[in-house]
Amino acid sequence: MNAEPRSRAHLVERAVEAMAGRSSLAPAEAAALQPTPAQSVPAQPAAAATQAASPQPVPAMAGAGGGAGAAIGAAPQAAPLQAPLGAPAAPGPGGIEPISVETLVSAGLVVAPGGIARSRLSEEIAVIQHAVLRTVKATRATDGRCPRIVMVTSARPGEGKTFMSLNLAASLANSGTRPVVLVDVDGKHMSISHLLGHSGTPGLRILAAEPSRPPASMLIPTAIKRLSLLSYGPVPSELPGIPPGQLVTAALLRLAAALPEHLLVLDTPPCLSTSDPGALAPIAGQVLMVVEAERTQRSEVEAALDMVDSCPTLQLVLNRAVLTANDTFGAYGGYSAYGAYPGS
């Protein structure tokens, strides 16, 4: 657990070297890297999305050997989402109403539901989305591992992994390539299930306790076409408390098998808080490790990567990075012009 594999040391040390060798990982933004087999760019937590006031300076971050690294920084407050939604989503199981755009935005959504409106954050998240899709395509299915499972985690709480999970799932759904299920594997107070108003809706814990239950029947639709939620759910009577890791991984593999066209984005607990990420990494096709700039220590990142090294593709997402005006999206004439309607 404490030994540092060569590939991971290369990944972290190149990132630190790019950050001028600081002991805590410094900020960076949207750097194009040379990962294996994919690359990744960071996004920022909901709190930063709503509180950031202006762009700030940023250096680049490196990634290599068995993973990728990149970063985004604090951006100006996102404009209201006004993209058209098209036909409303149908009610879910038991007549559950789709999760509204307003609820999604209040939970931290910055990616426009229709994929038309653009902002700095939505563009940076789109870069991550492209990298994730390339990795899904390049990863082979093996016994017990599903390339369509994308695991999002962090070393410590509060680094932005839930924000990243929500917006990555929305961006993937907007891309139109595959339907997406956002899975709450955390379940803590203020988890994605809680933020979206479904902490009491049956979900993953019930699915883990009842192997015979059809997984697709538990999906909650959203106002974003092709995006559904699987909540963490209440405590099942058959399995009081937190389900063991092996039951959760078995439930997720059943979900993936029942939905062969879907991508599963897992919002997973922090690595240094629970053992769950270590149990889930063997079934994931890729792991996105969200790292908060200027807060998380290098030793914490290395320890967290140790926890999930059973997944062959590890990617670093540096969050709340500092930006400059000339090395980020919008430097060339502004991204808003590219999101305008013809004739507007």
LUMTIFI-86777 format. One record per residue (C-alpha): x, y, z; residue in three letters. Coordinates in Angstrom, 2 decimals. Example, Ala and Ser with C-alpha at 12.3 -4.5 7.8 and 13.67 -1.06 7.14 Angstrom:
residues 2
+---------+---------+---------+-------+
|       u |       v |       w | lumlo |
+---------+---------+---------+-------+
|   12.30 |   -4.50 |    7.80 |   Ala |
|   13.67 |   -1.06 |    7.14 |   Ser |
+---------+---------+---------+-------+
***
This chain:
residues 344
+---------+---------+---------+-------+
|       u |       v |       w | lumlo |
+---------+---------+---------+-------+
|    0.00 |    0.00 |    0.00 |   Met |
|    2.85 |    2.42 |    0.74 |   Asn |
|    5.11 |    1.41 |   -2.13 |   Ala |
|    5.06 |    3.89 |   -4.99 |   Glu |
|    4.65 |    2.22 |   -8.39 |   Pro |
|    6.88 |    3.68 |  -11.08 |   Arg |
|    4.05 |    4.83 |  -13.37 |   Ser |
|    2.15 |    6.60 |  -10.60 |   Arg |
|    5.26 |    8.27 |   -9.21 |   Ala |
|    5.92 |    9.56 |  -12.72 |   His |
|    2.38 |   10.92 |  -12.94 |   Leu |
|    2.46 |   12.75 |   -9.62 |   Val |
|    6.04 |   13.93 |   -9.83 |   Glu |
|    5.58 |   15.39 |  -13.30 |   Arg |
|    2.53 |   17.25 |  -12.00 |   Ala |
|    4.48 |   18.59 |   -9.03 |   Val |
|    7.43 |   19.49 |  -11.24 |   Glu |
|    5.10 |   21.48 |  -13.48 |   Ala |
|    3.83 |   23.23 |  -10.38 |   Met |
|    7.36 |   24.35 |   -9.47 |   Ala |
|    7.83 |   21.54 |   -6.94 |   Gly |
|    5.41 |   22.78 |   -4.30 |   Arg |
|    4.55 |   20.35 |   -1.52 |   Ser |
|    0.83 |   20.91 |   -2.07 |   Ser |
|   -0.36 |   20.51 |   -5.63 |   Leu |
|   -0.56 |   23.95 |   -7.17 |   Ala |
|   -3.23 |   25.21 |   -9.59 |   Pro |
|   -3.31 |   24.66 |  -13.32 |   Ala |
|   -5.80 |   24.80 |  -16.08 |   Glu |
|   -6.97 |   22.86 |  -19.16 |   Ala |
|   -3.54 |   21.56 |  -20.12 |   Ala |
|   -3.35 |   19.16 |  -23.05 |   Ala |
|   -1.33 |   16.15 |  -21.93 |   Leu |
|    0.08 |   12.89 |  -23.26 |   Gln |
|   -1.68 |   10.23 |  -21.13 |   Pro |
|   -2.06 |    6.52 |  -21.55 |   Thr |
|   -4.58 |    5.86 |  -22.89 |   Pro |
|   -6.51 |    9.10 |  -22.34 |   Ala |
|   -6.23 |   12.61 |  -21.01 |   Gln |
|   -8.27 |   14.56 |  -18.50 |   Ser |
|   -9.01 |   18.14 |  -17.52 |   Val |
|  -10.28 |   19.31 |  -14.15 |   Pro |
|  -13.46 |   20.96 |  -13.17 |   Ala |
|  -14.47 |   22.90 |  -10.19 |   Gln |
|  -16.87 |   22.29 |   -7.33 |   Pro |
|  -20.32 |   23.81 |   -7.16 |   Ala |
|  -19.22 |   26.27 |   -4.51 |   Ala |
|  -16.50 |   27.63 |   -6.75 |   Ala |
|  -18.85 |   27.80 |   -9.71 |   Ala |
|  -21.22 |   30.07 |   -7.85 |   Thr |
|  -18.74 |   32.15 |   -5.87 |   Gln |
|  -15.82 |   32.77 |   -8.23 |   Ala |
|  -15.75 |   36.34 |   -9.43 |   Ala |
|  -12.91 |   36.70 |  -11.92 |   Ser |
|  -10.26 |   34.73 |  -13.79 |   Pro |
|   -6.82 |   34.38 |  -12.20 |   Gln |
|   -3.39 |   33.21 |  -13.38 |   Pro |
|   -2.44 |   29.55 |  -13.89 |   Val |
|    0.48 |   27.27 |  -14.88 |   Pro |
|    0.17 |   23.91 |  -16.66 |   Ala |
|    0.20 |   20.48 |  -15.10 |   Met |
|    1.68 |   17.27 |  -16.49 |   Ala |
|    0.49 |   13.71 |  -16.57 |   Gly |
|    1.96 |   10.42 |  -17.73 |   Ala |
|    2.36 |    6.70 |  -17.31 |   Gly |
|   -0.92 |    4.86 |  -16.72 |   Gly |
|   -3.00 |    7.98 |  -16.36 |   Gly |
|   -3.40 |   11.60 |  -17.20 |   Ala |
|   -3.46 |   14.94 |  -15.51 |   Gly |
|   -4.78 |   18.40 |  -16.22 |   Ala |
|   -6.56 |   21.18 |  -14.48 |   Ala |
|   -9.04 |   23.98 |  -14.60 |   Ile |
|   -9.33 |   26.94 |  -12.35 |   Gly |
|  -11.78 |   29.25 |  -10.73 |   Ala |
|  -13.93 |   30.88 |  -13.39 |   Ala |
|  -16.40 |   33.74 |  -13.48 |   Pro |
|  -19.90 |   32.94 |  -12.34 |   Gln |
|  -21.68 |   30.85 |  -14.94 |   Ala |
|  -24.47 |   32.47 |  -16.92 |   Ala |
|  -28.01 |   31.11 |  -16.43 |   Pro |
|  -28.71 |   27.99 |  -18.47 |   Leu |
|  -31.15 |   28.89 |  -21.23 |   Gln |
|  -30.67 |   26.16 |  -23.80 |   Ala |
|  -33.90 |   24.57 |  -25.10 |   Pro |
|  -34.73 |   21.18 |  -23.65 |   Leu |
|  -36.97 |   19.69 |  -26.33 |   Gly |
|  -39.54 |   17.10 |  -25.25 |   Ala |
|  -39.87 |   16.68 |  -21.49 |   Pro |
|  -38.61 |   13.47 |  -19.94 |   Ala |
|  -41.15 |   10.77 |  -19.19 |   Ala |
|  -41.94 |    9.93 |  -15.57 |   Pro |
|  -39.72 |    7.31 |  -13.97 |   Gly |
|  -40.60 |    4.13 |  -12.06 |   Pro |
|  -43.70 |    4.51 |   -9.92 |   Gly |
|  -44.56 |    7.77 |  -11.67 |   Gly |
|  -41.52 |    9.64 |  -10.29 |   Ile |
|  -41.30 |   13.02 |  -11.97 |   Glu |
|  -38.07 |   13.83 |  -13.84 |   Pro |
|  -35.52 |   15.90 |  -11.96 |   Ile |
|  -35.97 |   19.47 |  -13.17 |   Ser |
|  -33.34 |   21.77 |  -14.65 |   Val |
|  -33.76 |   24.10 |  -11.68 |   Glu |
|  -32.95 |   21.28 |   -9.28 |   Thr |
|  -29.94 |   20.22 |  -11.34 |   Leu |
|  -28.63 |   23.79 |  -11.41 |   Val |
|  -29.11 |   24.20 |   -7.67 |   Ser |
|  -27.00 |   21.03 |   -7.23 |   Ala |
|  -24.14 |   22.58 |   -9.23 |   Gly |
|  -24.92 |   21.93 |  -12.91 |   Leu |
|  -23.05 |   24.32 |  -15.22 |   Val |
|  -23.39 |   22.29 |  -18.42 |   Val |
|  -26.39 |   23.52 |  -20.43 |   Ala |
|  -29.08 |   20.82 |  -20.71 |   Pro |
|  -29.29 |   21.23 |  -24.49 |   Gly |
|  -25.53 |   21.43 |  -24.93 |   Gly |
|  -25.82 |   24.76 |  -26.81 |   Ile |
|  -24.91 |   27.52 |  -24.34 |   Ala |
|  -21.19 |   27.73 |  -23.62 |   Arg |
|  -19.08 |   28.96 |  -20.74 |   Ser |
|  -15.49 |   28.51 |  -19.64 |   Arg |
|  -16.44 |   25.72 |  -17.24 |   Leu |
|  -18.64 |   23.92 |  -19.76 |   Ser |
|  -15.83 |   23.98 |  -22.31 |   Glu |
|  -13.31 |   22.59 |  -19.81 |   Glu |
|  -15.74 |   19.86 |  -18.78 |   Ile |
|  -16.27 |   19.05 |  -22.45 |   Ala |
|  -12.54 |   18.38 |  -22.77 |   Val |
|  -12.81 |   15.88 |  -19.92 |   Ile |
|  -15.86 |   14.33 |  -21.56 |   Gln |
|  -13.96 |   13.74 |  -24.82 |   His |
|  -11.07 |   12.15 |  -22.93 |   Ala |
|  -13.44 |    9.89 |  -21.01 |   Val |
|  -15.14 |    8.72 |  -24.21 |   Leu |
|  -11.77 |    7.97 |  -25.82 |   Arg |
|  -10.78 |    5.89 |  -22.82 |   Thr |
|  -14.09 |    4.00 |  -22.87 |   Val |
|  -13.49 |    3.15 |  -26.51 |   Lys |
|   -9.86 |    2.12 |  -25.94 |   Ala |
|  -10.47 |   -0.01 |  -22.83 |   Thr |
|  -11.12 |   -3.71 |  -23.26 |   Arg |
|  -13.76 |   -5.49 |  -21.26 |   Ala |
|  -12.29 |   -8.17 |  -19.00 |   Thr |
|  -13.74 |  -10.51 |  -16.42 |   Asp |
|  -15.10 |   -8.30 |  -13.67 |   Gly |
|  -14.14 |   -4.97 |  -15.31 |   Arg |
|  -16.53 |   -2.82 |  -17.34 |   Cys |
|  -15.05 |   -0.09 |  -19.59 |   Pro |
|  -18.32 |    1.84 |  -19.34 |   Arg |
|  -17.92 |    2.41 |  -15.60 |   Ile |
|  -16.29 |    5.79 |  -14.89 |   Val |
|  -15.37 |    6.24 |  -11.24 |   Met |
|  -14.98 |    9.78 |   -9.84 |   Val |
|  -13.31 |   10.14 |   -6.46 |   Thr |
|  -10.87 |   12.32 |   -4.49 |   Ser |
|   -8.38 |   12.01 |   -1.67 |   Ala |
|  -10.29 |   14.16 |    0.80 |   Arg |
|  -13.87 |   15.38 |    1.21 |   Pro |
|  -14.83 |   18.72 |   -0.31 |   Gly |
|  -12.54 |   18.64 |   -3.35 |   Glu |
|  -15.34 |   18.83 |   -5.94 |   Gly |
|  -15.92 |   15.22 |   -6.96 |   Lys |
|  -19.74 |   15.49 |   -6.76 |   Thr |
|  -19.69 |   18.63 |   -8.90 |   Phe |
|  -17.41 |   16.81 |  -11.35 |   Met |
|  -19.62 |   13.72 |  -11.40 |   Ser |
|  -22.81 |   15.68 |  -12.10 |   Leu |
|  -21.36 |   17.84 |  -14.85 |   Asn |
|  -19.40 |   15.03 |  -16.48 |   Leu |
|  -22.54 |   12.88 |  -16.58 |   Ala |
|  -24.54 |   15.75 |  -18.08 |   Ala |
|  -21.85 |   16.50 |  -20.66 |   Ser |
|  -21.66 |   12.84 |  -21.69 |   Leu |
|  -25.45 |   12.70 |  -22.02 |   Ala |
|  -25.46 |   15.90 |  -24.10 |   Asn |
|  -22.87 |   14.40 |  -26.44 |   Ser |
|  -25.54 |   12.01 |  -27.69 |   Gly |
|  -23.20 |    9.05 |  -28.02 |   Thr |
|  -24.65 |    6.99 |  -25.18 |   Arg |
|  -27.24 |    7.27 |  -22.42 |   Pro |
|  -25.75 |    7.91 |  -18.98 |   Val |
|  -26.58 |    6.88 |  -15.42 |   Val |
|  -25.20 |    9.04 |  -12.60 |   Leu |
|  -24.81 |    6.67 |   -9.64 |   Val |
|  -24.58 |    7.92 |   -6.06 |   Asp |
|  -22.16 |    5.55 |   -4.32 |   Val |
|  -21.45 |    8.00 |   -1.50 |   Asp |
|  -24.74 |    8.58 |    0.24 |   Gly |
|  -23.39 |   11.00 |    2.82 |   Lys |
|  -25.30 |   14.09 |    3.91 |   His |
|  -25.40 |   16.53 |    0.96 |   Met |
|  -24.62 |   13.72 |   -1.48 |   Ser |
|  -25.88 |   14.00 |   -5.05 |   Ile |
|  -29.03 |   12.08 |   -4.05 |   Ser |
|  -29.71 |   14.64 |   -1.33 |   His |
|  -28.92 |   17.61 |   -3.58 |   Leu |
|  -31.32 |   16.31 |   -6.25 |   Leu |
|  -34.12 |   15.62 |   -3.77 |   Gly |
|  -33.99 |   11.81 |   -3.87 |   His |
|  -32.24 |   10.77 |   -0.67 |   Ser |
|  -35.33 |    8.73 |    0.26 |   Gly |
|  -35.86 |    7.13 |   -3.16 |   Thr |
|  -34.88 |    3.42 |   -3.35 |   Pro |
|  -31.54 |    3.05 |   -5.08 |   Gly |
|  -28.14 |    1.41 |   -4.88 |   Leu |
|  -28.47 |    0.06 |   -1.34 |   Arg |
|  -31.73 |   -1.71 |   -2.25 |   Ile |
|  -30.14 |   -3.02 |   -5.44 |   Leu |
|  -27.23 |   -4.43 |   -3.42 |   Ala |
|  -29.58 |   -6.10 |   -0.95 |   Ala |
|  -31.97 |   -7.53 |   -3.56 |   Glu |
|  -30.05 |   -9.16 |   -6.44 |   Pro |
|  -33.30 |  -10.19 |   -8.15 |   Ser |
|  -34.60 |   -6.61 |   -8.49 |   Arg |
|  -34.42 |   -5.29 |  -12.09 |   Pro |
|  -31.80 |   -2.47 |  -12.02 |   Pro |
|  -33.40 |   -0.44 |  -14.81 |   Ala |
|  -36.62 |   -0.12 |  -12.80 |   Ser |
|  -34.84 |    2.05 |  -10.24 |   Met |
|  -33.56 |    4.78 |  -12.54 |   Leu |
|  -34.84 |    8.33 |  -12.00 |   Ile |
|  -35.13 |   10.41 |  -15.21 |   Pro |
|  -33.91 |   13.99 |  -15.48 |   Thr |
|  -34.77 |   16.95 |  -17.67 |   Ala |
|  -31.56 |   16.22 |  -19.60 |   Ile |
|  -32.27 |   13.75 |  -22.36 |   Lys |
|  -30.37 |   10.45 |  -21.91 |   Arg |
|  -29.38 |   11.23 |  -18.30 |   Leu |
|  -30.77 |    9.26 |  -15.34 |   Ser |
|  -29.93 |    9.04 |  -11.64 |   Leu |
|  -29.55 |    5.97 |   -9.43 |   Leu |
|  -29.80 |    7.26 |   -5.88 |   Ser |
|  -27.97 |    5.80 |   -2.92 |   Tyr |
|  -31.33 |    5.20 |   -1.28 |   Gly |
|  -32.64 |    4.38 |    2.18 |   Pro |
|  -31.45 |    1.52 |    4.36 |   Val |
|  -33.00 |   -1.78 |    3.22 |   Pro |
|  -34.54 |   -3.98 |    5.90 |   Ser |
|  -32.66 |   -6.99 |    4.54 |   Glu |
|  -29.28 |   -5.31 |    4.90 |   Leu |
|  -29.24 |   -2.67 |    7.63 |   Pro |
|  -26.44 |   -0.13 |    7.51 |   Gly |
|  -23.85 |    0.33 |    4.78 |   Ile |
|  -23.71 |   -2.62 |    2.34 |   Pro |
|  -20.35 |   -4.41 |    2.05 |   Pro |
|  -18.17 |   -3.42 |   -0.89 |   Gly |
|  -18.55 |   -6.75 |   -2.67 |   Gln |
|  -22.36 |   -6.41 |   -2.70 |   Leu |
|  -22.13 |   -2.89 |   -4.13 |   Val |
|  -19.69 |   -3.93 |   -6.88 |   Thr |
|  -21.93 |   -6.89 |   -7.77 |   Ala |
|  -24.94 |   -4.55 |   -7.95 |   Ala |
|  -23.07 |   -2.13 |  -10.24 |   Leu |
|  -21.98 |   -4.94 |  -12.55 |   Leu |
|  -25.61 |   -6.13 |  -12.74 |   Arg |
|  -26.66 |   -2.58 |  -13.59 |   Leu |
|  -24.02 |   -2.36 |  -16.34 |   Ala |
|  -25.09 |   -5.74 |  -17.76 |   Ala |
|  -28.76 |   -4.74 |  -17.73 |   Ala |
|  -27.97 |   -1.47 |  -19.55 |   Leu |
|  -25.37 |   -2.46 |  -22.16 |   Pro |
|  -25.50 |    0.89 |  -23.99 |   Glu |
|  -25.23 |    3.10 |  -20.90 |   His |
|  -22.21 |    4.80 |  -19.36 |   Leu |
|  -22.16 |    4.68 |  -15.57 |   Leu |
|  -20.62 |    7.68 |  -13.77 |   Val |
|  -19.99 |    6.79 |  -10.13 |   Leu |
|  -19.83 |    9.53 |   -7.50 |   Asp |
|  -17.62 |    7.62 |   -5.05 |   Thr |
|  -16.54 |    8.49 |   -1.48 |   Pro |
|  -13.10 |   10.04 |   -0.89 |   Pro |
|  -10.29 |    7.48 |   -0.88 |   Cys |
|   -8.91 |    8.50 |    2.50 |   Leu |
|  -12.34 |    8.43 |    4.17 |   Ser |
|  -13.64 |    4.95 |    3.34 |   Thr |
|  -12.53 |    1.67 |    1.79 |   Ser |
|  -15.22 |    1.86 |   -0.93 |   Asp |
|  -13.00 |    3.31 |   -3.71 |   Pro |
|  -10.54 |    0.45 |   -3.29 |   Gly |
|  -13.38 |   -2.06 |   -3.64 |   Ala |
|  -14.82 |   -0.33 |   -6.72 |   Leu |
|  -11.60 |    0.34 |   -8.65 |   Ala |
|  -11.23 |   -3.27 |   -9.95 |   Pro |
|  -14.55 |   -3.03 |  -11.86 |   Ile |
|  -14.01 |    0.49 |  -13.27 |   Ala |
|  -12.69 |    1.21 |  -16.74 |   Gly |
|  -11.12 |    4.47 |  -15.54 |   Gln |
|  -10.75 |    6.54 |  -12.37 |   Val |
|  -10.88 |   10.35 |  -12.25 |   Leu |
|   -9.11 |   11.61 |   -9.13 |   Met |
|  -10.28 |   15.16 |   -8.32 |   Val |
|   -7.57 |   17.18 |   -6.55 |   Val |
|   -8.20 |   20.62 |   -5.08 |   Glu |
|   -5.42 |   23.06 |   -5.95 |   Ala |
|   -3.50 |   24.68 |   -3.08 |   Glu |
|   -5.14 |   22.38 |   -0.52 |   Arg |
|   -4.46 |   18.70 |   -1.08 |   Thr |
|   -0.95 |   17.54 |   -0.21 |   Gln |
|    1.13 |   15.43 |   -2.55 |   Arg |
|    1.33 |   12.64 |    0.04 |   Ser |
|   -2.46 |   12.54 |    0.21 |   Glu |
|   -2.76 |   12.24 |   -3.56 |   Val |
|   -0.21 |    9.43 |   -3.64 |   Glu |
|   -1.99 |    7.58 |   -0.83 |   Ala |
|   -5.33 |    7.98 |   -2.63 |   Ala |
|   -3.84 |    6.68 |   -5.89 |   Leu |
|   -2.52 |    3.68 |   -3.97 |   Asp |
|   -6.11 |    2.89 |   -2.97 |   Met |
|   -7.34 |    2.68 |   -6.58 |   Val |
|   -4.27 |    1.34 |   -8.39 |   Asp |
|   -6.14 |   -1.85 |   -9.34 |   Ser |
|   -7.73 |    0.25 |  -12.11 |   Cys |
|   -5.33 |    0.48 |  -15.08 |   Pro |
|   -6.29 |    4.04 |  -16.08 |   Thr |
|   -5.93 |    6.76 |  -13.43 |   Leu |
|   -6.50 |   10.40 |  -14.33 |   Gln |
|   -5.90 |   13.54 |  -12.27 |   Leu |
|   -8.37 |   16.42 |  -12.36 |   Val |
|   -6.91 |   19.50 |  -10.70 |   Leu |
|   -9.74 |   21.64 |   -9.38 |   Asn |
|  -10.14 |   25.28 |   -8.37 |   Arg |
|   -7.04 |   26.19 |  -10.30 |   Ala |
|   -5.95 |   29.76 |  -10.94 |   Val |
|   -6.41 |   31.07 |  -14.48 |   Leu |
|   -4.95 |   33.63 |  -16.83 |   Thr |
|   -6.84 |   35.37 |  -19.60 |   Ala |
|   -4.50 |   34.18 |  -22.36 |   Asn |
|   -4.24 |   30.45 |  -21.65 |   Asp |
|   -7.85 |   29.47 |  -21.10 |   Thr |
|  -11.06 |   29.13 |  -23.06 |   Phe |
|  -12.37 |   32.52 |  -24.16 |   Gly |
|   -8.94 |   33.99 |  -24.90 |   Ala |
|   -9.58 |   33.86 |  -28.65 |   Tyr |
|  -12.48 |   36.20 |  -29.21 |   Gly |
|  -14.69 |   34.71 |  -26.51 |   Gly |
|  -16.45 |   31.37 |  -26.46 |   Tyr |
|  -19.89 |   33.01 |  -26.31 |   Ser |
|  -19.84 |   33.77 |  -30.05 |   Ala |
|  -19.62 |   30.05 |  -30.83 |   Tyr |
|  -22.76 |   29.34 |  -28.79 |   Gly |
|  -24.90 |   31.96 |  -30.50 |   Ala |
|  -27.84 |   31.04 |  -32.68 |   Tyr |
|  -27.58 |   31.88 |  -36.43 |   Pro |
|  -28.63 |   35.45 |  -37.02 |   Gly |
|  -28.53 |   36.39 |  -33.33 |   Ser |
+---------+---------+---------+-------+
***
